[in-house]
Each structure stands twice: as C-alpha cells, then as structure tokens.
Amino acid sequence: MKDVGAAAGLIAIFAMASFGILKLLFGTVCWITSHDPVEAAVGSIAPVVFGGLIGVEAYRWFKTWRSGDL
C-alpha cells in the first residue's frame, strides 16, 4: 500500500506542475488572440486533461529512470 501512495503522490505532483504550466500557456494564447467563449472553454478544460496525462507519463518515465532501465 505504501508503493501505491508514493506513486499517487508523484503522479499528483507531476500532474499539478504540468497543469500550472499548461494553464499559463493556454491562458496567454487566449489573452493574446482574444478567443471566443467556445475556445476559452476548451482552453480551460484541456490543461486538466493534458495535465493528468502528462503526470502519469512523467511518473512512468521517472520510475524507469530510477530503475536504470533507460
């Protein structure tokens, strides 16, 4: 159970970091180009989805790197 908690914690850390970066990037593009409401909605949802996916992939890469299988 300890391994599951550690894995979930690392995934959460990686996901939140990538979410913050993506939100900043999407927000900047939205602000510069004056998007309409539909594009703004997609720009609000996409960082959540991509942040989670990046978090899982970063965890898998980190786990492989730590084990020395690279």
BADO-537024 format. One line per field, with one value per residue (C-alpha): residue number from 0; x, y, z. Coordinates in steps of 0.02 Angstrom, whole numbers, padded with zeros to 5 digits. Example, Ala and Ser with C-alpha at 12.3 -4.5 7.8 and 13.67 -1.06 7.14 Angstrom:
! residues 2
i [0,1]
X [00615,00684]
Y [-00225,-00053]
Z [00390,00357]
***
This chain:
! residues 70
i [0,1,2,3,4,5,6,7,8,9,10,11,12,13,14,15,16,17,18,19,20,21,22,23,24,25,26,27,28,29,30,31,32,33,34,35,36,37,38,39,40,41,42,43,44,45,46,47,48,49,50,51,52,53,54,55,56,57,58,59,60,61,62,63,64,65,66,67,68,69]
X [00000,00147,00201,00028,00027,00201,00152,-00008,00089,00218,00083,-00009,00150,00192,00011,-00007,00158,00111,-00065,00006,00122,-00012,-00140,-00017,00021,-00161,-00212,-00076,-00128,-00310,-00270,-00160,-00278,-00444,-00531,-00718,-00810,-00801,-00613,-00597,-00694,-00580,-00431,-00497,-00528,-00376,-00246,-00341,-00343,-00167,-00101,-00164,-00094,00074,00076,00054,00182,00309,00287,00316,00472,00535,00508,00603,00743,00761,00770,00911,00820,00849]
Y [00000,00115,00100,00147,00302,00353,00326,00427,00567,00578,00573,00714,00819,00796,00825,00985,01055,01018,01086,01250,01267,01220,01336,01479,01439,01417,01574,01676,01620,01653,01827,01875,01813,01863,01695,01673,01583,01409,01420,01487,01336,01216,01313,01288,01101,01049,01085,00973,00827,00852,00885,00717,00626,00712,00671,00485,00483,00582,00458,00311,00395,00438,00258,00189,00315,00272,00085,00113,00032,00180]
Z [00000,00032,-00150,-00213,-00103,-00161,-00343,-00322,-00237,-00376,-00510,-00420,-00408,-00592,-00645,-00544,-00609,-00790,-00761,-00700,-00848,-00974,-00894,-00907,-01089,-01140,-01043,-01127,-01301,-01259,-01193,-01341,-01477,-01394,-01414,-01415,-01271,-01351,-01374,-01197,-01131,-01223,-01158,-00982,-00998,-01100,-00963,-00842,-00963,-01027,-00852,-00792,-00942,-00926,-00740,-00773,-00913,-00811,-00668,-00785,-00856,-00682,-00622,-00773,-00750,-00565,-00602,-00727,-00874,-00990]
***
